[in-house]
Amino acid sequence: MFPIALLRALLGLIGLGSAFMAGRTMAAVRKGVVRARSHYAWMVRAVVCLAALSFRHAPDAVLIGVWALAAAAFAGGWWQAAHQKPPEDLSQNIVPHDE
């Protein structure tokens, strides 16, 4: 049987990843690339995993730390998706044009 600390750590990691993806999909929804439905799905996953950390446990350093990291991951995901570089135009290298 798994120790509870390991399960809490796994839930924390899944919650952090879900918070990051929720931030990315929020930026994509604002750009109109993705439907809001996928953003809500990632938000629900993140909230359920992060809320499960406090199930039968008093608030401790692990809970507060993971929630703070989740907020930072959400902001980082949003920042990364909102500030993407445009794709490089390689058409000149692949098909040279005569002048």
C-alpha positions in Angstrom: 0.0 0.0 0.0 1.2 3.5 -0.9 2.0 5.9 1.9 -0.3 8.9 2.0 2.6 11.3 1.5 3.4 9.8 -1.8 -0.2 10.0 -2.9 -0.4 13.7 -1.8 2.7 14.4 -3.8 1.3 12.8 -6.9 -2.0 14.7 -6.5 0.1 17.9 -6.1 2.0 17.2 -9.3 -1.1 16.5 -11.3 -2.7 19.6 -9.9 0.3 21.7 -10.9 0.2 20.3 -14.4 -3.5 20.9 -14.7 -3.1 24.5 -13.4 -0.4 25.1 -16.0 -2.6 23.8 -18.8 -5.6 25.8 -17.5 -3.4 28.9 -17.9 -2.5 27.9 -21.4 -6.0 27.2 -22.5 -7.2 30.5 -20.9 -4.8 32.4 -23.2 -6.0 30.3 -26.2 -9.7 31.0 -25.4 -8.9 34.7 -25.3 -7.3 34.4 -28.8 -10.3 32.4 -30.1 -8.2 29.3 -30.9 -9.8 26.9 -28.4 -13.4 26.7 -27.0 -14.0 27.7 -23.4 -15.1 24.1 -22.6 -11.5 22.8 -22.6 -10.4 25.6 -20.3 -13.2 24.7 -17.8 -12.2 21.1 -18.0 -8.6 21.9 -17.0 -9.8 24.2 -14.2 -12.0 21.5 -12.8 -9.1 19.0 -12.9 -6.8 21.4 -11.1 -9.3 22.4 -8.4 -10.3 18.8 -7.7 -6.6 17.7 -7.4 -5.6 20.6 -5.3 -8.7 20.3 -3.1 -8.0 16.6 -2.5 -4.7 17.6 -0.9 -6.6 19.0 2.1 -8.8 15.9 2.5 -8.4 14.6 6.0 -5.4 16.9 6.6 -5.0 20.2 8.3 -3.4 23.0 6.2 0.3 22.4 6.3 3.4 23.6 4.4 2.8 21.1 1.6 -0.7 22.3 0.9 0.2 26.0 1.0 3.3 25.4 -1.1 1.5 23.4 -3.8 -1.3 26.0 -4.0 1.3 28.8 -4.4 3.1 26.8 -7.0 -0.2 26.1 -8.8 -0.9 29.8 -8.9 2.5 30.5 -10.4 2.1 27.6 -12.9 -1.2 29.0 -14.0 0.4 32.4 -14.5 3.3 30.9 -16.3 1.1 28.8 -18.6 -0.9 31.9 -19.5 2.3 34.0 -20.1 3.8 31.3 -22.3 0.7 30.9 -24.5 0.0 34.6 -24.7 3.6 35.5 -25.8 4.4 32.9 -28.4 6.8 33.6 -31.2 5.3 33.5 -34.6 6.4 30.5 -36.7 9.5 31.0 -38.8 8.9 31.4 -42.5 11.1 28.7 -44.2 9.5 28.9 -47.6 12.5 30.8 -49.1 14.9 28.1 -47.9 12.7 25.2 -49.2 11.6 26.6 -52.6 14.0 29.3 -53.9 12.3 31.9 -56.0 13.9 33.4 -59.1 14.2 37.1 -59.2 
